[in-house]
Amino acid sequence: MNSKLILAAIVVALIGAFFAFDLGQYFSLANLKEQQEALNAYFQQHKLLVIVVFFIGYVAVAGLGLPAAAIMTLAAGAIFGFWTGLILVSFASTIGATIAFLLTRYLFHDAVEAKFGDKLKKLNQGIEREGAMYIFSIRLVPFIPFFVINSVMGLTSLKTVTFYWASQLGMLLGTAVYVNAGTQLATIETMGDIVDIRIVLSFLLLAVFPFIAKKLLTLVKGKDALPGENQ
């Protein structure tokens, strides 16, 4: 059997199992708050084991695009504290995102390229020029789903290493907000309590800032150019 079909079947089976066995019930704010004391006690007795299991679990959740990353990020703050939680989630989420990126590229890139190659040409040219800045910016936009970014970027010609470091940097602020919220879990009643309109607007401003700065630099350089220099 084709290796792509086998891999696709495994991915679909894992995602299907998550929903079929209703595992999402364990990744809720209410359940996390209910289990916090037990999780903290277990962590104190088995620190390394909990860190390793959490890290692998987060990579799997992010890699498969399962709706559990936000709760796991809160859990990281509640169990490990801010700095340890931030480091764990930052690397686990980026590794998971890169796995999703590579899965999409391996499974679908050739087929999409064969069918829409001409239409993707301009997009790929833009990605090659400004891929890092583009990834950094869209990672800051909170309403663009995590798995959508990973999947769509996997269909482009973006280099994996660029995707990785730009994603890690772009997700860092959002990760910090959620991990910090996890350290104050008792004060959170709904997920909406974590991110208010001021934080969203701040992230959006940060997202567009690189493009504005680049445009301004281009204008300044154009004005500074000597007469006849651009001829």
Secondary structure as UniProt FT lines:
FT   HELIX           3..20
FT   TURN            21..22
FT   HELIX           23..26
FT   HELIX           29..45
FT   HELIX           47..64
FT   TURN            67..68
FT   HELIX           69..80
FT   HELIX           82..139
FT   TURN            142..143
FT   HELIX           146..154
FT   HELIX           160..182
FT   TURN            183..184
FT   HELIX           185..187
FT   HELIX           191..193
FT   HELIX           197..224
FT   TURN            227..230
//
